[in-house]
Amino acid sequence: MSSVSGSSFSVTSLLDRAIDALARTDTTSLTQVLTDCNCAEMPDSQEEFSRALTQQAAFEKVLELTARNLRLLRGEENSFRYGRGRGRNS
């Protein structure tokens, strides 16, 4: 993925690329996405804005899972639990 100097990018496009780069553990692509964030444009339509919100929620989940995986790899967490802090022992 390469950026063209002076080009602008939609927020949804940047979020799509960031999620894809994180899913593939592609640091080069993720670095390029971060560089391209300087050229991000606000969504023009209500539909694009709605899609950007959906992508933002997906991106936040990917970041949450990535952080959890890193903590597991570092040994900071040692057990797998479904969901968040379920209040019962099973």
Short mmCIF file of the C-alpha atoms (twelve columns), coordinates in Angstrom:
data_MODEL
# 
_entry.id   MODEL 
# 
loop_
_atom_site.group_PDB 
_atom_site.id 
_atom_site.type_symbol 
_atom_site.label_atom_id 
_atom_site.label_alt_id 
_atom_site.label_comp_id 
_atom_site.label_asym_id 
_atom_site.label_seq_id 
_atom_site.Cartn_x 
_atom_site.Cartn_y 
_atom_site.Cartn_z 
_atom_site.pdbx_PDB_model_num 
ATOM 1  C CA . MET A 1  0.000   0.000   0.000  1 
ATOM 2  C CA . SER A 2  1.388   3.317   -0.942 1 
ATOM 3  C CA . SER A 3  0.159   6.817   -0.463 1 
ATOM 4  C CA . VAL A 4  0.262   9.523   -3.061 1 
ATOM 5  C CA . SER A 5  1.436   12.861  -1.765 1 
ATOM 6  C CA . GLY A 6  -1.423  15.321  -1.690 1 
ATOM 7  C CA . SER A 7  -4.108  12.629  -1.876 1 
ATOM 8  C CA . SER A 8  -6.928  12.491  0.606  1 
ATOM 9  C CA . PHE A 9  -8.457  9.386   2.164  1 
ATOM 10 C CA . SER A 10 -11.863 8.668   3.607  1 
ATOM 11 C CA . VAL A 11 -12.022 7.734   7.262  1 
ATOM 12 C CA . THR A 12 -13.759 4.464   6.384  1 
ATOM 13 C CA . SER A 13 -10.984 3.575   3.947  1 
ATOM 14 C CA . LEU A 14 -8.333  4.232   6.589  1 
ATOM 15 C CA . LEU A 15 -10.204 2.150   9.178  1 
ATOM 16 C CA . ASP A 16 -10.626 -0.716  6.688  1 
ATOM 17 C CA . ARG A 17 -6.916  -0.653  5.926  1 
ATOM 18 C CA . ALA A 18 -5.949  -0.457  9.613  1 
ATOM 19 C CA . ILE A 19 -8.144  -3.436  10.534 1 
ATOM 20 C CA . ASP A 20 -6.710  -5.438  7.626  1 
ATOM 21 C CA . ALA A 21 -3.120  -4.544  8.582  1 
ATOM 22 C CA . LEU A 22 -3.696  -5.534  12.212 1 
ATOM 23 C CA . ALA A 23 -5.423  -8.776  11.215 1 
ATOM 24 C CA . ARG A 24 -2.436  -9.727  9.055  1 
ATOM 25 C CA . THR A 25 0.138   -8.360  11.531 1 
ATOM 26 C CA . ASP A 26 1.454   -6.203  8.714  1 
ATOM 27 C CA . THR A 27 3.398   -3.402  10.377 1 
ATOM 28 C CA . THR A 28 4.457   -1.849  7.076  1 
ATOM 29 C CA . SER A 29 0.830   -1.412  5.981  1 
ATOM 30 C CA . LEU A 30 -0.186  -0.161  9.416  1 
ATOM 31 C CA . THR A 31 2.621   2.405   9.376  1 
ATOM 32 C CA . GLN A 32 1.420   3.575   5.955  1 
ATOM 33 C CA . VAL A 33 -2.151  3.906   7.269  1 
ATOM 34 C CA . LEU A 34 -0.897  6.029   10.160 1 
ATOM 35 C CA . THR A 35 1.027   8.234   7.733  1 
ATOM 36 C CA . ASP A 36 -2.085  8.609   5.554  1 
ATOM 37 C CA . CYS A 37 -4.188  9.713   8.543  1 
ATOM 38 C CA . ASN A 38 -2.853  13.232  7.996  1 
ATOM 39 C CA . CYS A 39 -4.870  13.315  4.771  1 
ATOM 40 C CA . ALA A 40 -8.144  11.954  6.169  1 
ATOM 41 C CA . GLU A 41 -11.396 13.576  5.127  1 
ATOM 42 C CA . MET A 42 -14.617 13.655  7.099  1 
ATOM 43 C CA . PRO A 43 -17.424 11.499  5.672  1 
ATOM 44 C CA . ASP A 44 -19.512 13.388  3.084  1 
ATOM 45 C CA . SER A 45 -22.787 11.509  3.390  1 
ATOM 46 C CA . GLN A 46 -24.892 10.132  6.210  1 
ATOM 47 C CA . GLU A 47 -24.321 6.615   4.823  1 
ATOM 48 C CA . GLU A 48 -20.542 7.037   4.857  1 
ATOM 49 C CA . PHE A 49 -20.700 8.515   8.367  1 
ATOM 50 C CA . SER A 50 -22.735 5.515   9.552  1 
ATOM 51 C CA . ARG A 51 -20.237 3.136   7.951  1 
ATOM 52 C CA . ALA A 52 -17.370 5.018   9.621  1 
ATOM 53 C CA . LEU A 53 -19.043 4.530   13.014 1 
ATOM 54 C CA . THR A 54 -19.424 0.809   12.320 1 
ATOM 55 C CA . GLN A 55 -15.783 0.593   11.252 1 
ATOM 56 C CA . GLN A 56 -14.725 2.532   14.352 1 
ATOM 57 C CA . ALA A 57 -16.476 -0.019  16.577 1 
ATOM 58 C CA . ALA A 58 -14.804 -2.875  14.685 1 
ATOM 59 C CA . PHE A 59 -11.420 -1.149  14.924 1 
ATOM 60 C CA . GLU A 60 -11.825 -0.639  18.678 1 
ATOM 61 C CA . LYS A 61 -12.625 -4.352  19.080 1 
ATOM 62 C CA . VAL A 62 -9.581  -5.333  17.003 1 
ATOM 63 C CA . LEU A 63 -7.381  -3.072  19.163 1 
ATOM 64 C CA . GLU A 64 -8.881  -4.543  22.349 1 
ATOM 65 C CA . LEU A 65 -8.236  -8.102  21.153 1 
ATOM 66 C CA . THR A 66 -4.734  -7.212  19.950 1 
ATOM 67 C CA . ALA A 67 -3.892  -5.706  23.343 1 
ATOM 68 C CA . ARG A 68 -5.245  -8.822  25.077 1 
ATOM 69 C CA . ASN A 69 -3.210  -11.103 22.829 1 
ATOM 70 C CA . LEU A 70 -0.072  -9.093  23.574 1 
ATOM 71 C CA . ARG A 71 -0.729  -9.350  27.322 1 
ATOM 72 C CA . LEU A 72 -1.192  -13.124 26.961 1 
ATOM 73 C CA . LEU A 73 2.052   -13.420 24.986 1 
ATOM 74 C CA . ARG A 74 3.904   -11.427 27.661 1 
ATOM 75 C CA . GLY A 75 2.488   -13.661 30.371 1 
ATOM 76 C CA . GLU A 76 0.548   -10.827 31.999 1 
ATOM 77 C CA . GLU A 77 -2.642  -12.881 31.671 1 
ATOM 78 C CA . ASN A 78 -2.666  -16.620 32.044 1 
ATOM 79 C CA . SER A 79 -6.210  -17.802 31.451 1 
ATOM 80 C CA . PHE A 80 -8.768  -17.496 28.725 1 
ATOM 81 C CA . ARG A 81 -12.241 -16.303 29.677 1 
ATOM 82 C CA . TYR A 82 -15.215 -15.867 27.426 1 
ATOM 83 C CA . GLY A 83 -16.713 -12.421 27.702 1 
ATOM 84 C CA . ARG A 84 -15.655 -9.788  30.161 1 
ATOM 85 C CA . GLY A 85 -15.537 -10.475 33.884 1 
ATOM 86 C CA . ARG A 86 -18.428 -12.853 34.110 1 
ATOM 87 C CA . GLY A 87 -19.543 -12.709 37.708 1 
ATOM 88 C CA . ARG A 88 -19.811 -16.460 38.185 1 
ATOM 89 C CA . ASN A 89 -17.413 -19.365 38.464 1 
ATOM 90 C CA . SER A 90 -17.931 -22.165 35.980 1 
# 
